[in-house]
Amino acid sequence: MRSTLQREYYVEREWFDKESKNIFHSDWICVARIEDFHAAGDFKLIDISGQSIIILKGSDDLIRGFYNFCRHRGCELIDTKNITEEGNFRHSIRCPYHSWTYDLNGRLLNAPHIDINKNDDQFHLKQIYVESWGGFLFIKIGQQGESLKKHLNEVPELLKRYPLKNLESGIKMTYEVNCNWKVILENYNECYHCAGVHPELCEIVPAFRKNGGSNLDWENGVPHKEGANTFTMSGTTTRKPFPGLNEYEQDRHFGQAVYPNLLISLAMDHVAVFIIKPINEKNTEIEFRILFHPSEISKDNFDPSDTLELWDITNKQDWDICEKVQRGMNSKGFEQGYYAEMEDENLDVKNYIEVKLNLNN
């Protein structure tokens, strides 16, 4: 069996700080959905491992990202002590310190009592990179480096028949999980645990418990039980399949991880999304959404509770076992774990961390 990362990578602040610098402050990170921004001035305040970022829809309808500080003396534009995580700047953004004011596209409008060139880029809000795919918004702090397209690699092609860009959130909620973010990724990547942890899920997808979750065909999807074709307690729904899916996609479950922090589970009528937000080495926030086709959401009898019931049960079972793993790894006697053959997907997580932290040199 292959060994996992060593204990310190999951429990020590030193390693979380290295991950913040080399991953969350350097790589493409999923932070939101385009649908979250309706009108000019709509904003979200995002904390990325201590970096406060404003995601803002401009007067030109472009969505941009800015560091949360004024270019004059560095004062926060949005108070992170009294957090307003989202809202709308009606016409402009005013610094609370000396009233420097910026337009909704981040350009300096006014610096009171100072003769200043307002067209000089050094006085505009400091921008970060923002790109989108499938309706998801990604940001990149620091140097641009590789494009989002290169970062996503084969994912867009694999999911090309799902209308991700057009889907809307029918369910949105937040979980607080007391474990390292990598524990959550590793748990998502294997079903060796499913038979013992997820009886309800395995009732709908028996393949998850067969042979310890071995030999699952993720390329062609994992079949549901006979007569079932989606993730609900019954395995059925009145919602129609997304248009354009192939035969397998209309009948099977698919999953996809986009490192470092986006997990996507796909059914024929809905897509479950997990946006992972590390807080520190032992705590993680998870933004969970279930996306539906707008034609279904617009129906008078639209009711997403059938999907939420099974997903919420499954999620809470996962978070509970992940917290048990974290508490166990705190033991002085624990040095590192091991991946069984059916957990080989987790080598992707380990390899990703080793490359980003340059651990092999």
N, C-alpha and C positions, 0 to 999 in steps of 0.2 A: 504493500500500500504506500501511496505517496504521502508525505508529511505536509501538514498545514503550515501557515506562518507561525512563528514562535509566539509565545504568550504575550510578550511585551507589545507586540503590534496591536493587540486588542485591549490592553488595560493601562498602558502608560501614556501620560500626557506628552512626553517627548516625541513619541511616534505620531500622535495625532497632529502635533504642530508641524511635523515634517510632511504629513499628508496634506495638511492645509496649504502649505507652501507649494508643494510639487504637484498636487492634484486639483484641489478646489480653488486655488488662486492661479492656476495655470491651464487647466483643461476646460473643455466645453462642458457646462453644467446646465441641466434642465431646471428652470425656475418657475414656469407658468404655462398657461395656454393663451393663445391669441384672443380667444373668446372672452378672456377676463378684462379686456380693454375695449370699451364700447365707444366712448366719446373722447375728444381731444381734452387733455389734462388728466385723464385717468392714470393713476399711478399705483404701484406696489413697492413697498419697502422690503428689501430682501437682505438678510444677514447671511453672508457666506464665510463661515469660520472667522468672524470678527470684522469682516469687511462689509460696511453698510452701503448698499447699492439701491438706487432709485430706478425702477423700470417705468417709463413714462411714454404715453401716446402723445405725439406732438400735434401741432396745429395742421401739419401736412399729412396726418394720419400714419406717419411712420412711428414705430415703437423703438425707442432708444434706451440705452442704459447709461447712468451717470453715477459717479461716486457721490456719496451724500455729504458734500461739504462745499462751502462757498470759496471761490477763488481768491477772495480778499484776504481773510485771516484764518480760513479753515473751519469756521463754525459750521456745525450741522445745520442743514436746511430743514430736515425733518428730525424732530427730537426723538432719539432712540431710547431715552429714559422713560418718557411717557409715550409709548409706542403707538403710532397710527400706522397700521400695516398696509392700508390701502385707502384711497379716497380720490379726490379730484381737485387739481389746481385750476381754478376757473379761467384765469387769464394769464397768470404769471407766477413765478416762484420768488418769494422774498426771503432774504436772509434775516433772521431775527436779531442779528448783532448790529450791523450798520446799514441795513436796508438795501444792500445791493440786490438788484432785481433781474431775473432772467426770464426769457420767454419760454414757451412750452417746448421749444426745440433746443433749449440749453444755451442760447446766445444771450450775452449781457445786454440788458435794456437800459439800466440806469445805475450809476454809482454816485449817490448824492454828494454834491459840493466838490466833485473832483473832475478835472479836465482830463478825460481818458479816452483813448481810442476804443470805442465799443465794438469795432470790427476785428480787433486783435484776438486771435484764437486763444492766447494765453489767459484771457479774462473770461472765456466761456466755460461752462461747466465741463469738467473733465470726463470724457466719454469712454465707455468700454464697448467691446464688440457684442453685438446682438444679431443672431440669425434665427431662422425658424425652419422647422421641418414637420410635416404632418400635423400642423396646428400647435406644436410644442414650441415654446420659446427657450432658446439656449443663450447663455452669456459666457463670455471669456474674459477673465481679468488678466491684465498684463499684456504681453506680446501676443500678436495674432497667431503666429505659428501656423499649424495646419488648419485648413478650412473645416467648417462643420461637415461639409460633404465628405471629406476624407476621414474625419473622425467617425462618422456614422458607418462608413465602409459599405457592407452589403445589406444593411438593415432596410433602407428604403426599397430595394429590389425585392427582398423577402416579403415585405408587407404591402406591396404596391397595389394589391386589389382591395385592401381595406380603405375606406374613405376617411382616413384619420383626420385630414385637414378640415373636413366639414362636420365632424361629430361635435356634439355639445355635452356638457356635464349635466347629467340628470341627478347624480349623487356627488357630493363633495364633503369630505370630513377629514379630520386630523387625528392621528394617533401619536401618543408619546410613548416611546419604548425605551426601557432602561437597558440598552445594550449598545455595543459598538456597531457602527453602520455596516461593517464588513460581515458581521454575523448574519445580518438581514439578507445581504446579497447571497451569501453562501447557502442560507436556508432556502432562498427562492430557487436556486440553481439545481436542487436535487429533490427527489421524491423518495429517498430511502426512509425518510421519517414519516411519510404520509400514512402508512397503515396504522401506526401507533398513535399519531397525533390528529389525523383528520378522518374520522369515520364517516362523517356526512359527505365529505368531498369524495371519498373512495366509493361511496354508494353510487354516485353519479359517474365517476370515472374509475371503474374497477382496475384498469391497467396501472393505476398509481400504486396499488398494493401488491400487484402480481410480481413475484420474485424480487421483492424489496425495491420495486420501482426500477428494475433493470431493463435495458434495451428499449427504452421509450423512443419512439420515432418522432423527434421534434421537427424534422424537416417536412414530413407529411402530416404532422398533427397527431394528437393522442385521441383515440376514439372514446366516446361516451358509452354508457351502457346501452343495450338495445332499446330503441324507442326514444332515446334522449339525444339532444343536439345542442345543449347550452348549459351554462352554469346557473342553475336554480335548484331549489330543493327537490323539485320534480324532474328536473332535466329538460323541461319543456317551457315554452312561452308562447303567447299570442303575437309577439313581435315578429316581423318579417326579417329574413336574413338581409344583410347589407347587399345592395345590388352589385353584381360583378364578381362575387366570390366564386372560386372554383368548387368542384365537387367535395374535396376534402375540407375546405374552409367553411362550407355550409354545414358540416356535420361533426367537425373535430375541434379540439382545443389546441391553441398554439400559444407559445410564450416566447418573449424576447427581452433580453437585458441590453440596455445601452449604458455602458459604463461612463462615469462612475455612479450615476444616481437615478436612472430611469428604468423602471421595470414595467413591462407591458404584457398583459394577458388578454388573449383575443378569443372571443366566441363569435358565433355567426350573427348575433344581434346586439352585442355590446362589447366594449373594451374596458377592462379594468386597468387602472394606471396607478403606479406608486412612484411618487417623487420623493426621494430620500434626502433628508436634510440633517447632516450630522451637527449635533450641538457641541459635544465634546467626546472624549474617548469612551465614555460609558453611557451616553444618552443620544437618542436620535428621534427626530420628528419625521413623521411620514404623512405627506399629503396624499390622500387616497381619493380617486375619482372613478366614477363609472360613466363612460361616454356612450351616448346613444345617437342614432340618426335623427336629425331634426324633424323628419317626417313623422317619426314616432312620438317625439316630445310634444309636437303640436297637436296631437290627438287629445280630445277631451277626456278620454279614459286612460291616458298614459299613467302608469304606475310602476316605478322602478323597484318597488319593495321586494319583488321576488328575487331579483339579483342581489340586492343588498343583504337579504337574510342569509344566504349561503356565504357570500363574501365576508360579511362581518364575523360570522362564526369561524370561518377559516382563518381570517386575519388575526383574530384574538387568540386562537390556538397557536398560530405562528409566533406572535409577539410573546406569549407566555413561555414557550419553549426557548425562544431566543434569549429571554431574560434569565432563564435557568442556565443556559450555556454561559452567559456572561458572568453570572455569580460563580459558576464552577471554575471558570478560567481565572478568577481572582485568587484561587488557591495557590499557595506557595509551591505546592507539589506538582502543579500543572506546568509542563514545559511547552508542549505543542500537541496537536492532535493529528489524525490521519484521515485520508480520504479513501473510502472503499471504491471499488470499481464503478459502481453506479453513481458515484459522486464526482466523476471525472470533470464534469462541467465546472466544478469549483476551482479546477486548476486555472481556468481563465481569470478568476478573481485574483488568485495568488500571483499569476504571471503579470497581470495588470499592475498590481501593487509593486512587484519587484522591479518592473521596468520604470515606473514613474518615480520610485524612490531610489533608483539606480543601485539596487541591492546586490547585483551580481558582479559588480566591478570592485 
